[in-house]
Amino acid sequence: MSDSGKVTITNRIVSEQGVARETAHRALKMRLETIAVHAGAEIDPVTGALAPPLHLSTTFEHGPAAEAIHEFLYIREKNPTQSRLEAAFRDLEGGASALVFSSGMAAATALVQALAPDSHVVFSDDLYIDVRNLVRDFLPLWHVESTTADLSDAQALRKAIRPNTKLVWIETPSNPLMKVLDISAIANAAHQAGAQLVVDNTFASPILQRPLALGADVVLHSTTKYCGGHSDVQGGCLVVKSRELLDKLFHVRAILGAVASPFNSWLILRGLRSLPCRMERHSANAAAVAAALSASPRVDAVYYPGLPSHAGHEIARRQMKHFGGMLSFLVRGTREDTLRVASRVKLFVNATSLGGVESLIEHRASSEGKASNAPPNLLRLSIGLEHPDDLIEDLLQALC
């Protein structure tokens, strides 16, 4: 036997061992912390490398009749690094399948583009600004109808649902008011009407909240945020239960082109490995900051689901492992007073986005523009991994 033949057989054996190892991992009842480390992390069958390889190739060898002899054909359809990331999200969220995208908005848009014309979607009333812009500027062009409602009210949801309602779409906790919605109750109401429930899980991450286990049908993430975790990569993800929906979403992504790049997929996969530890620290820090702000005479209100005073605290306690690293608060005073606080911070950075290791502060009404629903005296905080006492001292001196 030639040396090349020996290598081929050896590689096949190693590959089969890698598949067996991955199958064994999935069969185990592993906890999320363990899944985050090992999901999509089968050992490289060629080199034995523990770090996942980065496949930058845009095209892959196929047979003379375009047979996918290596599973992959062209990068816009799928690529090996992206497939690893999708396997990781599938396991972390407990779904049947996952698809990753070039951004969170690309993932959100694909969901709407997979709907038939004249479909109807019910949206919760506190949503990420660009989802609201998507609803306003593009859904009418695609002949998709929509209704926005306060979905903390069961009656409001029932009134909003129509015979052609296909999706109910919620964020919990929401951006920027940190509203908490009962995923199980809303899922039941949606299913009774023949609709599917989409949960934007970006603020909670897969570690703090698993909507599919609570009855949701689709989970959406902007992986730019906590999943990447270092403010250096953009991406999005959808995790689904339905094979039929997966096929539709795959077609949308392949044709319209919002595929995740291999390098971004690799960075987000690396970010997932430390996600459980980071989310614990983000949550602990945010809880300390929220408590300190609640005691300040310069603050009118603090919106953080970990506070017993929060309207959704009991629901959050039931469906979340920890309460997350995001909070917002109302400065006692005017818009100008609020901007003055944002201008006086020394450790917090005035910047948009969230979920990185550094703490950010943002005046959401200014950031979101004319379409904003945020109160003029609201500041949103993304609490990072610094020592909480330093963060508290910075905010309190800015409030003086």
Sine and cosine of phi, psi and omega as CSV:
sin_phi,cos_phi,sin_psi,cos_psi,sin_omega,cos_omega
0.00,0.00,0.69,-0.73,-0.01,-1.00
-0.94,0.34,0.33,-0.94,0.04,-1.00
-0.88,0.48,-0.62,0.78,-0.02,-1.00
-0.90,0.43,-0.59,0.81,0.06,-1.00
-0.90,0.43,-0.63,0.78,0.04,-1.00
-0.90,0.44,-0.66,0.75,0.00,-1.00
-0.90,0.44,-0.66,0.75,-0.01,-1.00
-0.87,0.50,-0.72,0.69,0.00,-1.00
-0.91,0.42,-0.67,0.74,0.00,-1.00
-0.87,0.48,-0.72,0.69,0.00,-1.00
-0.88,0.47,-0.62,0.78,0.00,-1.00
-0.90,0.43,-0.67,0.74,0.00,-1.00
-0.89,0.45,-0.72,0.70,0.00,-1.00
-0.89,0.46,-0.66,0.75,0.02,-1.00
-0.88,0.47,-0.68,0.73,0.02,-1.00
-0.90,0.43,-0.59,0.81,0.05,-1.00
-0.91,0.42,-0.63,0.78,0.03,-1.00
-0.90,0.44,-0.68,0.74,0.04,-1.00
-0.89,0.46,-0.69,0.73,0.01,-1.00
-0.88,0.48,-0.64,0.77,0.01,-1.00
-0.91,0.41,-0.68,0.73,0.02,-1.00
-0.90,0.44,-0.66,0.75,0.03,-1.00
-0.88,0.47,-0.66,0.75,0.03,-1.00
-0.89,0.45,-0.65,0.76,0.04,-1.00
-0.86,0.51,-0.70,0.72,-0.03,-1.00
-0.93,0.37,-0.49,0.87,-0.02,-1.00
-0.96,0.27,-0.45,0.89,0.00,-1.00
-0.95,0.31,0.52,-0.85,0.08,-1.00
-1.00,0.07,0.94,0.34,-0.08,-1.00
-0.99,0.16,0.52,-0.85,0.10,-1.00
-0.98,0.18,0.32,-0.95,-0.13,-0.99
-0.86,0.51,-0.60,0.80,0.00,-1.00
-0.87,0.50,-0.61,0.79,0.00,-1.00
-0.97,0.26,-0.65,0.76,0.03,-1.00
-0.86,0.51,-0.67,0.74,-0.03,-1.00
-0.86,0.51,-0.57,0.82,-0.01,-1.00
-0.97,0.24,-0.61,0.80,-0.19,-0.98
-0.96,-0.29,-0.30,0.96,-0.06,-1.00
-0.91,0.41,0.73,-0.69,-0.03,-1.00
0.92,0.39,0.33,0.94,-0.12,-0.99
-0.88,-0.48,0.50,0.86,0.04,-1.00
-0.86,0.51,0.59,-0.81,-0.05,-1.00
-0.89,0.45,0.66,-0.75,-0.01,-1.00
-0.85,0.52,0.83,-0.55,-0.11,-0.99
-0.94,0.34,-0.34,0.94,-0.05,-1.00
-1.00,0.03,-0.71,0.71,-0.12,-0.99
-0.95,-0.32,-0.29,0.96,-0.11,-0.99
0.99,0.17,0.16,0.99,-0.02,-1.00
-0.90,0.43,0.68,-0.74,0.06,-1.00
-0.99,0.17,-0.60,0.80,0.07,-1.00
-0.95,0.31,0.74,-0.67,-0.03,-1.00
-0.86,0.50,0.67,-0.74,0.08,-1.00
-0.93,0.36,0.45,-0.89,0.05,-1.00
-0.97,-0.26,0.93,-0.36,-0.03,-1.00
-0.99,-0.13,0.95,-0.31,-0.05,-1.00
-1.00,-0.07,-0.09,1.00,-0.06,-1.00
-0.87,0.50,0.68,-0.73,0.05,-1.00
-1.00,0.01,-0.31,0.95,-0.04,-1.00
-0.64,-0.77,0.39,-0.92,-0.13,-0.99
-0.71,-0.71,0.56,-0.83,0.00,-1.00
-0.85,0.52,0.72,-0.69,0.13,-0.99
-0.76,-0.65,0.09,-1.00,-0.01,-1.00
-0.97,0.25,0.13,-0.99,-0.05,-1.00
-0.88,0.47,-0.39,0.92,0.07,-1.00
-0.95,-0.30,0.51,0.86,0.01,-1.00
0.89,0.45,0.50,0.87,0.08,-1.00
-0.93,0.36,0.70,-0.71,0.01,-1.00
-0.99,0.13,0.97,0.23,-0.11,-0.99
-0.95,0.31,-0.32,0.95,0.04,-1.00
-0.91,-0.42,0.26,0.97,-0.01,-1.00
0.99,0.13,-0.56,0.83,-0.09,-1.00
-0.95,-0.31,0.54,-0.84,0.02,-1.00
-0.85,-0.53,-0.78,0.62,-0.12,-0.99
-0.50,-0.86,0.59,-0.80,-0.18,-0.98
-0.87,0.49,-0.52,0.85,-0.03,-1.00
-0.94,0.35,-0.34,0.94,0.08,-1.00
-1.00,0.06,-0.83,0.55,0.09,-1.00
-0.20,-0.98,0.34,-0.94,0.06,-1.00
-0.59,-0.81,0.34,-0.94,-0.15,-0.99
-0.87,0.49,-0.65,0.76,-0.03,-1.00
-0.93,0.38,-0.67,0.74,0.05,-1.00
-0.88,0.47,-0.63,0.78,0.00,-1.00
-0.90,0.43,-0.59,0.81,0.07,-1.00
-0.89,0.47,-0.70,0.72,-0.01,-1.00
-0.90,0.44,-0.65,0.76,0.02,-1.00
-0.90,0.44,-0.62,0.78,0.06,-1.00
-0.89,0.46,-0.62,0.79,0.00,-1.00
-0.91,0.41,-0.71,0.70,0.02,-1.00
-0.92,0.40,-0.62,0.78,0.06,-1.00
-0.83,0.56,-0.71,0.70,-0.05,-1.00
-0.96,0.28,-0.62,0.78,-0.02,-1.00
-0.91,0.41,-0.62,0.78,-0.02,-1.00
-1.00,-0.03,-0.17,0.99,0.01,-1.00
0.95,0.32,0.56,0.83,0.01,-1.00
-0.99,-0.11,0.05,-1.00,0.08,-1.00
-0.98,0.18,-0.61,0.80,-0.04,-1.00
-0.43,-0.90,0.27,-0.96,0.06,-1.00
-0.64,-0.77,0.49,-0.87,0.14,-0.99
-0.76,-0.65,0.71,-0.70,0.06,-1.00
-0.95,-0.30,0.44,-0.90,-0.14,-0.99
-0.74,-0.68,0.10,-1.00,-0.05,-1.00
-0.95,0.30,-0.34,0.94,0.04,-1.00
-0.34,-0.94,0.21,-0.98,0.07,-1.00
-0.90,0.43,-0.62,0.78,0.03,-1.00
-0.93,0.37,-0.52,0.85,0.09,-1.00
-0.90,0.44,-0.65,0.76,0.04,-1.00
-0.91,0.42,-0.70,0.71,0.01,-1.00
-0.89,0.46,-0.69,0.73,-0.02,-1.00
-0.90,0.43,-0.63,0.78,0.01,-1.00
-0.87,0.50,-0.60,0.80,0.03,-1.00
-0.88,0.48,-0.68,0.73,0.00,-1.00
-0.95,0.31,-0.62,0.79,-0.02,-1.00
-0.94,0.35,-0.30,0.96,0.05,-1.00
-0.99,0.14,-0.14,0.99,0.00,-1.00
-0.99,0.16,0.49,-0.87,0.11,-0.99
-0.96,0.27,0.48,-0.87,0.08,-1.00
-0.83,0.56,0.52,-0.85,-0.01,-1.00
0.95,0.30,0.20,0.98,0.16,-0.99
-0.96,0.29,0.29,-0.96,-0.01,-1.00
-0.79,-0.61,0.65,-0.76,0.01,-1.00
-0.81,-0.58,0.71,-0.71,0.12,-0.99
-0.98,-0.18,0.82,-0.57,0.01,-1.00
-0.93,-0.36,0.61,-0.80,0.14,-0.99
-0.94,0.35,0.37,-0.93,-0.22,-0.97
-0.99,0.15,-0.26,0.97,0.05,-1.00
-0.91,-0.42,0.97,-0.25,-0.12,-0.99
-0.73,-0.68,0.39,-0.92,0.15,-0.99
-0.78,0.62,0.69,-0.73,-0.16,-0.99
-0.84,0.55,-0.63,0.78,-0.06,-1.00
-0.98,0.19,-0.32,0.95,0.21,-0.98
-0.94,0.35,-0.64,0.77,0.06,-1.00
-0.90,0.43,-0.60,0.80,0.06,-1.00
-0.92,0.38,-0.60,0.80,0.08,-1.00
-0.87,0.49,-0.71,0.71,0.01,-1.00
-0.88,0.47,-0.70,0.72,-0.07,-1.00
-0.96,0.29,-0.70,0.71,-0.21,-0.98
-1.00,-0.06,-0.43,0.90,-0.16,-0.99
-0.87,-0.49,-0.55,0.83,-0.03,-1.00
-0.84,0.55,-0.67,0.74,0.03,-1.00
-0.88,0.48,-0.56,0.83,0.02,-1.00
-0.91,0.41,-0.50,0.86,-0.03,-1.00
-1.00,-0.10,0.14,0.99,0.02,-1.00
0.85,0.53,0.67,0.74,0.12,-0.99
-0.92,-0.39,0.82,-0.57,-0.02,-1.00
-1.00,0.05,0.39,-0.92,0.00,-1.00
-0.50,-0.86,0.42,-0.91,0.10,-0.99
-0.68,-0.73,0.66,-0.75,0.07,-1.00
-0.94,-0.34,0.71,-0.70,-0.06,-1.00
-0.51,-0.86,0.38,-0.92,0.12,-0.99
-0.98,0.21,0.99,-0.15,-0.14,-0.99
-0.99,0.10,0.12,0.99,0.21,-0.98
-0.97,0.25,-0.22,0.98,0.02,-1.00
-0.97,-0.24,0.92,-0.38,-0.05,-1.00
-0.86,0.51,-0.60,0.80,0.00,-1.00
-0.91,0.41,-0.60,0.80,0.01,-1.00
-0.89,0.45,-0.62,0.78,0.03,-1.00
-0.91,0.41,-0.71,0.70,-0.01,-1.00
-0.88,0.48,-0.62,0.78,0.01,-1.00
-0.94,0.35,-0.52,0.85,-0.07,-1.00
-0.98,0.22,-0.47,0.88,-0.06,-1.00
-0.95,0.32,0.68,-0.73,0.02,-1.00
-0.87,-0.50,0.16,-0.99,0.05,-1.00
-0.86,0.50,-0.48,0.88,-0.02,-1.00
-0.99,-0.16,0.26,0.97,0.04,-1.00
-0.94,0.35,0.84,-0.54,-0.01,-1.00
-0.95,-0.31,-0.51,0.86,-0.03,-1.00
-0.72,-0.70,0.60,-0.80,0.28,-0.96
-0.91,-0.41,0.78,-0.62,-0.23,-0.97
-0.83,-0.55,0.86,-0.51,-0.04,-1.00
-0.73,-0.68,0.40,-0.92,0.26,-0.96
-0.90,-0.43,0.69,-0.73,0.12,-0.99
-0.41,-0.91,0.87,-0.49,-0.16,0.99
-0.88,0.47,0.46,-0.89,-0.14,-0.99
-1.00,-0.10,0.24,-0.97,-0.06,-1.00
-0.90,-0.43,0.89,-0.46,0.15,0.99
-0.94,-0.33,0.08,1.00,-0.15,-0.99
-1.00,0.06,-0.02,1.00,0.09,-1.00
0.86,0.51,0.59,0.81,0.10,-0.99
-0.93,0.36,0.58,-0.81,0.03,-1.00
-0.90,-0.43,0.79,-0.61,-0.03,-1.00
-0.90,-0.43,0.53,-0.85,-0.04,-1.00
-0.99,0.15,0.98,-0.22,-0.09,-1.00
-0.89,0.46,-0.72,0.69,-0.04,-1.00
-0.88,0.47,-0.72,0.70,-0.03,-1.00
-0.90,0.43,-0.67,0.74,-0.01,-1.00
-0.94,0.34,-0.60,0.80,0.05,-1.00
-0.88,0.48,-0.69,0.73,0.01,-1.00
-0.88,0.47,-0.69,0.72,-0.01,-1.00
-0.91,0.40,-0.65,0.76,0.02,-1.00
-0.90,0.44,-0.70,0.71,-0.04,-1.00
-0.92,0.40,-0.59,0.81,0.05,-1.00
-0.88,0.48,-0.47,0.88,0.01,-1.00
-1.00,-0.05,0.04,1.00,-0.01,-1.00
0.99,0.17,0.30,0.95,-0.01,-1.00
-0.96,-0.29,0.27,-0.96,0.07,-1.00
-0.96,-0.28,0.49,-0.87,0.00,-1.00
-0.98,-0.21,0.80,-0.60,0.11,-0.99
-0.96,-0.27,0.78,-0.63,0.04,-1.00
-0.88,-0.48,0.88,-0.48,0.16,-0.99
-0.98,0.22,0.94,-0.35,-0.12,-0.99
-0.97,-0.23,0.32,0.95,-0.13,-0.99
-0.87,0.50,-0.71,0.71,-0.05,-1.00
-0.93,0.38,-0.48,0.88,-0.07,-1.00
-1.00,-0.04,-0.54,0.84,-0.13,-0.99
0.94,0.35,0.28,-0.96,0.01,-1.00
-0.89,0.46,-0.32,0.95,-0.08,-1.00
-0.98,0.22,-0.60,0.80,-0.11,-0.99
-1.00,-0.03,-0.38,0.93,-0.12,-0.99
-0.42,-0.91,0.73,-0.68,-0.01,-1.00
-0.85,-0.53,1.00,0.02,-0.11,-0.99
-0.88,0.48,-0.53,0.84,-0.03,-1.00
-0.89,0.46,-0.59,0.81,0.03,-1.00
-0.94,0.35,-0.32,0.95,0.00,-1.00
-0.99,-0.12,0.08,1.00,0.08,-1.00
0.91,-0.41,-0.14,0.99,0.01,-1.00
-0.92,0.39,0.35,-0.94,-0.01,-1.00
-0.97,-0.26,-0.47,0.88,-0.03,-1.00
-0.65,-0.76,0.68,-0.74,0.11,-0.99
-0.89,-0.45,0.74,-0.67,0.00,-1.00
-0.93,-0.38,0.68,-0.74,0.11,-0.99
-0.74,-0.68,0.68,-0.73,0.39,-0.92
-1.00,0.05,0.98,-0.20,-0.07,-1.00
-0.96,0.26,-0.10,0.99,0.15,-0.99
-0.84,0.54,-0.49,0.87,-0.17,-0.99
-1.00,0.06,-0.91,-0.42,-0.13,-0.99
-0.91,0.43,-0.57,0.82,-0.09,-1.00
-0.90,0.43,-0.72,0.70,0.14,-0.99
-0.94,0.35,-0.79,0.61,0.24,-0.97
0.99,0.13,-0.03,1.00,-0.07,-1.00
-0.72,-0.69,0.32,0.95,0.06,-1.00
0.83,0.56,0.61,0.79,-0.05,-1.00
-0.65,-0.76,0.24,0.97,-0.03,-1.00
-0.45,-0.89,0.55,-0.83,0.01,-1.00
-0.90,-0.44,0.64,-0.77,0.04,-1.00
-0.09,-1.00,0.15,-0.99,0.06,-1.00
-0.55,-0.84,0.26,-0.97,-0.06,-1.00
-0.46,-0.89,0.58,-0.81,0.19,-0.98
-0.82,-0.57,0.77,-0.64,0.10,-1.00
-0.91,-0.41,0.77,-0.63,-0.15,-0.99
-0.77,-0.63,0.36,-0.93,0.11,-0.99
-1.00,-0.08,-0.48,0.88,-0.19,-0.98
-1.00,-0.10,0.79,-0.61,0.08,-1.00
-0.92,0.39,-0.58,0.81,0.01,-1.00
-0.88,0.47,-0.70,0.71,0.03,-1.00
-0.92,0.40,-0.64,0.77,0.03,-1.00
-0.84,0.55,-0.72,0.70,-0.02,-1.00
-0.88,0.48,-0.65,0.76,0.03,-1.00
-0.90,0.43,-0.69,0.72,-0.02,-1.00
-0.92,0.40,-0.63,0.78,0.03,-1.00
-0.88,0.48,-0.67,0.74,0.01,-1.00
-0.90,0.44,-0.69,0.72,0.04,-1.00
-0.86,0.51,-0.74,0.67,-0.04,-1.00
-0.90,0.43,-0.68,0.73,-0.06,-1.00
-0.92,0.39,-0.62,0.79,-0.06,-1.00
-0.99,0.11,-0.68,0.73,-0.06,-1.00
-1.00,0.05,-0.28,0.96,0.29,-0.96
1.00,-0.04,0.24,0.97,-0.04,-1.00
-1.00,0.09,0.73,0.69,-0.04,-1.00
-0.97,0.24,0.51,-0.86,0.06,-1.00
-0.98,0.20,0.65,-0.76,0.04,-1.00
-0.96,0.29,0.46,-0.89,0.03,-1.00
-0.84,0.54,-0.69,0.73,-0.05,-1.00
-0.92,0.40,-0.67,0.74,0.05,-1.00
-0.90,0.45,-0.63,0.78,0.06,-1.00
-0.87,0.49,-0.66,0.75,-0.02,-1.00
-0.91,0.42,-0.69,0.73,-0.01,-1.00
-0.91,0.42,-0.66,0.75,0.00,-1.00
-0.93,0.37,-0.63,0.78,0.07,-1.00
-0.87,0.50,-0.66,0.75,0.06,-1.00
-0.90,0.44,-0.63,0.77,0.01,-1.00
-0.89,0.46,-0.56,0.83,-0.02,-1.00
-0.89,0.46,-0.47,0.88,-0.08,-1.00
-0.88,0.47,-0.57,0.82,-0.02,-1.00
-0.98,-0.21,0.07,1.00,-0.11,-0.99
-0.85,0.53,-0.71,0.70,-0.01,-1.00
-0.85,0.52,-0.70,0.72,0.00,-1.00
-0.91,0.42,-0.67,0.74,0.00,-1.00
-0.91,0.42,-0.66,0.75,-0.04,-1.00
-0.92,0.40,-0.56,0.83,0.08,-1.00
-0.88,0.47,-0.70,0.71,-0.03,-1.00
-0.95,0.33,-0.69,0.72,0.08,-1.00
-0.81,0.58,-0.72,0.69,-0.07,-1.00
-0.92,0.39,-0.71,0.71,0.00,-1.00
-0.89,0.46,-0.68,0.73,0.02,-1.00
-0.90,0.44,-0.70,0.72,-0.02,-1.00
-0.90,0.45,-0.63,0.78,0.03,-1.00
-0.88,0.48,-0.66,0.75,0.01,-1.00
-0.92,0.39,-0.68,0.73,0.01,-1.00
-0.90,0.43,-0.69,0.72,0.00,-1.00
-0.87,0.50,-0.67,0.74,0.01,-1.00
-0.90,0.44,-0.67,0.75,-0.01,-1.00
-0.92,0.40,-0.67,0.74,0.01,-1.00
-0.91,0.41,-0.58,0.81,0.01,-1.00
-0.88,0.48,-0.47,0.88,-0.02,-1.00
-1.00,0.02,-0.07,1.00,-0.06,-1.00
-0.99,0.11,0.73,-0.68,0.05,-1.00
-0.94,0.34,-0.18,0.98,-0.01,-1.00
-1.00,-0.04,0.07,1.00,-0.04,-1.00
-0.88,-0.48,0.78,-0.62,0.00,-1.00
-0.99,0.12,-0.58,0.82,-0.04,-1.00
-0.34,-0.94,0.50,-0.86,0.09,-1.00
-0.83,-0.56,0.78,-0.62,0.02,-1.00
-0.96,-0.27,0.99,-0.17,0.03,-1.00
-0.51,-0.86,0.85,-0.53,-0.11,-0.99
-0.91,0.42,-0.24,0.97,0.04,-1.00
-0.98,0.20,-0.23,0.97,0.04,-1.00
-0.99,0.17,0.75,-0.66,0.04,-1.00
-0.84,0.54,-0.41,0.91,0.00,-1.00
-0.98,0.22,-0.22,0.97,-0.02,-1.00
-0.93,0.37,0.68,-0.73,-0.07,-1.00
-0.87,0.50,-0.49,0.87,-0.02,-1.00
-0.97,-0.24,0.31,0.95,-0.11,-0.99
-0.86,0.52,-0.72,0.69,-0.06,-1.00
-0.91,0.41,-0.63,0.78,0.06,-1.00
-0.91,0.41,-0.70,0.71,0.02,-1.00
-0.87,0.49,-0.66,0.75,0.01,-1.00
-0.89,0.46,-0.52,0.85,-0.02,-1.00
-0.98,0.19,-0.58,0.81,-0.15,-0.99
-0.92,-0.38,0.00,1.00,0.03,-1.00
-0.86,-0.51,0.55,-0.83,0.05,-1.00
-0.97,0.24,-0.73,0.69,0.16,-0.99
-0.75,-0.66,0.05,-1.00,-0.15,-0.99
-0.98,-0.17,0.07,1.00,0.14,-0.99
1.00,0.03,0.08,-1.00,-0.08,-1.00
-0.96,-0.29,0.17,0.99,-0.02,-1.00
-0.95,-0.30,0.64,-0.77,0.13,-0.99
-0.43,-0.90,0.31,-0.95,0.12,-0.99
-0.68,-0.73,0.38,-0.93,0.00,-1.00
-0.54,-0.84,0.39,-0.92,0.01,-1.00
-0.98,-0.22,0.86,-0.51,0.07,-1.00
-0.97,0.26,0.67,-0.74,0.07,-1.00
-0.96,0.28,0.96,-0.26,-0.03,-1.00
0.58,-0.81,-0.32,-0.95,-0.10,-1.00
-1.00,-0.04,0.01,-1.00,0.10,-0.99
-0.85,0.52,-0.67,0.74,-0.01,-1.00
-0.90,0.43,-0.63,0.77,0.07,-1.00
-0.88,0.48,-0.64,0.77,-0.04,-1.00
-0.93,0.38,-0.68,0.73,0.04,-1.00
-0.91,0.42,-0.53,0.85,0.03,-1.00
-0.90,0.44,-0.64,0.77,0.05,-1.00
-0.88,0.47,-0.73,0.69,-0.01,-1.00
-0.89,0.46,-0.49,0.87,-0.02,-1.00
-0.99,0.16,-0.28,0.96,-0.09,-1.00
-1.00,-0.09,-0.16,0.99,-0.01,-1.00
-0.93,0.38,0.52,-0.85,-0.01,-1.00
-0.91,-0.41,-0.51,0.86,-0.03,-1.00
-0.99,-0.17,-0.70,0.71,0.09,-1.00
-0.90,0.45,0.53,-0.85,0.04,-1.00
-0.94,-0.34,0.75,-0.66,0.12,-0.99
-0.96,0.27,0.97,-0.24,-0.04,-1.00
-0.34,-0.94,0.43,-0.90,0.06,-1.00
-1.00,0.06,-0.04,-1.00,-0.07,-1.00
0.96,0.29,-0.16,-0.99,-0.13,-0.99
-0.15,-0.99,0.13,-0.99,0.15,-0.99
1.00,0.09,0.07,1.00,0.06,-1.00
-1.00,0.06,0.00,-1.00,-0.03,-1.00
-0.96,0.27,-0.37,0.93,-0.03,-1.00
-1.00,-0.09,0.49,-0.87,-0.01,-1.00
-1.00,0.07,0.70,-0.71,-0.05,-1.00
-0.86,-0.52,0.49,-0.87,0.09,-1.00
-0.78,-0.63,0.61,-0.80,-0.02,-1.00
-0.49,-0.87,0.71,-0.71,0.15,-0.99
-1.00,0.09,0.99,-0.17,-0.19,-0.98
-0.91,0.41,-0.57,0.82,0.00,-1.00
-0.87,0.49,-0.62,0.78,0.05,-1.00
-0.95,0.32,-0.69,0.72,-0.04,-1.00
-0.90,0.43,-0.65,0.76,-0.09,-1.00
-0.99,0.16,-0.39,0.92,0.06,-1.00
1.00,0.10,-0.39,-0.92,-0.14,-0.99
-0.89,0.46,-0.47,0.88,-0.04,-1.00
-0.99,0.12,0.05,1.00,-0.10,-0.99
-0.93,0.37,0.62,-0.78,0.15,-0.99
-0.98,-0.22,0.00,1.00,-0.08,-1.00
-0.95,0.31,0.66,-0.75,0.08,-1.00
-0.86,0.51,0.53,-0.85,-0.04,-1.00
-0.92,0.39,-0.29,0.96,0.02,-1.00
-0.96,-0.29,0.40,0.91,0.01,-1.00
-0.99,-0.15,0.72,-0.69,0.17,-0.99
-0.88,-0.48,0.74,-0.68,0.05,-1.00
-0.98,-0.20,0.68,-0.73,0.00,-1.00
-0.88,-0.47,0.73,-0.68,0.24,-0.97
-0.96,-0.27,0.94,-0.34,-0.12,-0.99
-1.00,0.07,0.83,-0.56,-0.06,-1.00
-1.00,-0.01,-0.48,-0.88,-0.12,-0.99
-0.96,-0.29,0.22,0.98,0.06,-1.00
-0.93,0.37,0.09,-1.00,0.09,-1.00
-0.94,0.35,0.74,-0.67,-0.07,-1.00
-0.87,0.49,-0.54,0.84,0.00,-1.00
-0.89,0.45,-0.60,0.80,0.04,-1.00
-0.92,0.40,-0.64,0.77,0.02,-1.00
-0.91,0.41,-0.68,0.74,-0.01,-1.00
-0.90,0.43,-0.71,0.71,0.01,-1.00
-0.87,0.50,-0.64,0.77,0.00,-1.00
-0.91,0.42,-0.71,0.70,-0.01,-1.00
-0.92,0.40,-0.67,0.74,-0.04,-1.00
-0.91,0.41,-0.61,0.79,0.04,-1.00
-0.93,0.36,-0.53,0.85,0.04,-1.00
-0.94,0.34,-0.48,0.88,-0.02,-1.00
-0.99,0.16,-0.30,0.95,-0.06,-1.00
-0.89,0.46,0.00,0.00,0.00,0.00
